[in-house]
Amino acid sequence: MLLQTPNEMAYDVARRFRKLRRSRKVTIKSLSERSGVPYSTLRRFESTGEIAFVSLVKIASVLGEDDQIQGLFANPHPQSMEEVLRANRL
């Protein structure tokens, strides 16, 4: 597990998103139009990693990545051996 600051994690997400957007040949302008998220917000996100969560959901949806958002926190890691053992009993 890499230790990163929240800002570093946010920037890494933005970097991966930009790479995905480009690989799908989607421009920021068309993403803005299709998602309803302002162009300036998308530019800021890709350069800093800062974006409102609802805006992130909208742009992920446009790129067909809803499952990535829905999977957040779906399978939390156990915090203790007791949690592992309890999960195995169910």
C-alpha positions in Angstrom: 0.0 0.0 0.0 1.4 3.3 -1.0 1.1 6.2 1.4 -0.2 9.3 -0.3 -1.7 12.5 0.8 -5.4 13.1 -0.1 -4.3 15.6 -2.7 -1.9 13.1 -4.3 -4.6 10.5 -4.4 -7.0 12.9 -6.0 -4.5 13.9 -8.6 -3.7 10.3 -9.4 -7.5 9.6 -9.9 -7.6 12.7 -12.2 -4.6 11.5 -14.1 -6.1 8.0 -14.7 -9.4 9.6 -15.6 -7.7 11.9 -18.2 -6.0 8.8 -19.7 -9.3 7.0 -19.9 -11.0 9.9 -21.5 -8.3 10.3 -24.1 -8.2 6.6 -24.9 -11.9 6.8 -25.6 -11.3 9.9 -27.8 -13.7 12.1 -25.8 -12.9 15.8 -25.6 -13.3 17.8 -22.5 -15.9 19.9 -24.4 -18.0 16.9 -25.5 -17.7 15.4 -22.0 -18.9 18.7 -20.6 -21.9 18.8 -22.9 -22.9 15.2 -22.4 -22.5 15.3 -18.6 -23.7 18.8 -17.8 -20.5 19.4 -15.8 -19.0 22.8 -16.7 -15.9 22.8 -18.9 -14.0 24.8 -16.3 -14.7 22.1 -13.7 -13.4 19.4 -15.9 -10.2 21.3 -16.7 -9.7 22.0 -13.0 -10.3 18.3 -12.2 -7.8 17.1 -14.7 -5.1 19.6 -13.6 -5.6 19.4 -9.8 -7.8 16.4 -8.9 -10.4 18.7 -7.4 -14.1 18.0 -8.2 -17.4 17.6 -6.5 -18.4 14.0 -6.0 -21.7 14.4 -7.9 -19.7 15.8 -10.8 -17.3 12.9 -10.7 -20.3 10.5 -10.8 -21.8 12.3 -13.8 -18.6 12.2 -15.9 -17.9 8.6 -14.9 -21.4 7.7 -16.0 -20.9 9.3 -19.4 -17.8 7.2 -19.9 -19.6 4.0 -18.9 -17.7 3.7 -15.6 -20.7 3.7 -13.2 -19.5 0.4 -11.8 -16.3 2.0 -10.6 -18.3 4.6 -8.6 -20.7 2.0 -7.3 -17.9 -0.2 -6.2 -16.4 2.4 -3.8 -16.4 1.1 -0.3 -18.4 -2.0 -1.4 -15.8 -4.4 0.0 -14.2 -2.8 3.0 -10.9 -4.4 4.2 -11.1 -6.1 7.6 -9.5 -4.1 10.3 -8.7 -7.0 12.6 -8.4 -10.8 12.7 -11.6 -11.0 14.6 -13.4 -9.3 11.6 -11.8 -11.9 9.2 -13.0 -14.8 11.4 -16.4 -13.4 11.8 -16.8 -12.9 8.1 -15.8 -16.5 7.4 -18.5 -17.8 9.8 -21.3 -16.1 7.9 
